[in-house]
């Protein structure tokens, strides 16, 4: 399970609050996320404050890489 994904859910106030904040997804779907879907990363980052680099390092690179680019 992706620790950053779980932290994002908690920081947003839970799966229901996160789903409501980003829109277009059910709380049940958010509850089942093992990792944040690629098309939702930026919204989840905005709502939760958890970096896209933590949420999906496979897409955005590891934390700190943005400074190296």
C-alpha positions in Angstrom: 0.0 0.0 0.0 1.2 3.5 -0.9 2.0 5.4 2.3 1.7 8.8 0.6 -1.7 7.9 -0.8 -2.9 7.0 2.7 -1.4 10.2 4.1 -3.2 12.3 1.4 -6.5 10.7 2.3 -6.0 11.5 6.0 -4.8 15.0 5.4 -7.8 15.7 3.2 -10.1 14.6 6.0 -10.7 11.1 4.8 -11.8 9.4 1.6 -15.2 11.1 1.5 -13.8 14.6 2.0 -11.1 14.0 -0.6 -13.6 12.7 -3.1 -15.9 15.7 -2.5 -13.0 18.1 -2.8 -11.6 16.8 -6.1 -15.0 15.9 -7.6 -15.8 13.3 -10.3 -15.0 10.4 -8.1 -16.8 8.5 -5.4 -15.6 8.1 -1.8 -15.8 4.3 -2.4 -13.3 4.6 -5.3 -11.0 6.8 -3.2 -11.1 4.3 -0.3 -9.9 1.6 -2.7 -7.0 3.5 -4.1 -3.7 1.7 -3.5 -2.0 4.6 -5.2 -3.5 7.8 -6.7 -4.5 7.4 -10.4 -2.3 9.5 -12.7 -5.2 11.7 -13.8 -5.9 12.6 -10.1 -2.5 13.4 -8.8 -2.5 17.1 -9.2 -5.9 17.5 -7.7 -5.0 15.3 -4.7 -1.8 17.3 -4.3 -3.7 20.6 -4.2 -6.3 19.3 -1.7 -4.0 17.3 0.6 -0.7 19.1 0.4 1.1 15.8 -0.3 3.6 16.3 -3.1 3.1 14.8 -6.5 6.6 13.4 -6.2 5.6 11.5 -3.1 2.2 10.4 -4.5 3.6 9.1 -7.9 7.4 9.0 -8.1 7.0 6.7 -11.0 5.6 9.6 -13.0 7.0 12.8 -11.4 10.3 11.4 -10.1 11.4 11.2 -6.5 11.1 14.1 -4.0 13.7 16.7 -4.7 14.1 16.0 -8.4 12.2 19.2 -9.3 15.1 21.2 -8.0 17.6 19.2 -10.1 15.7 19.8 -13.4 
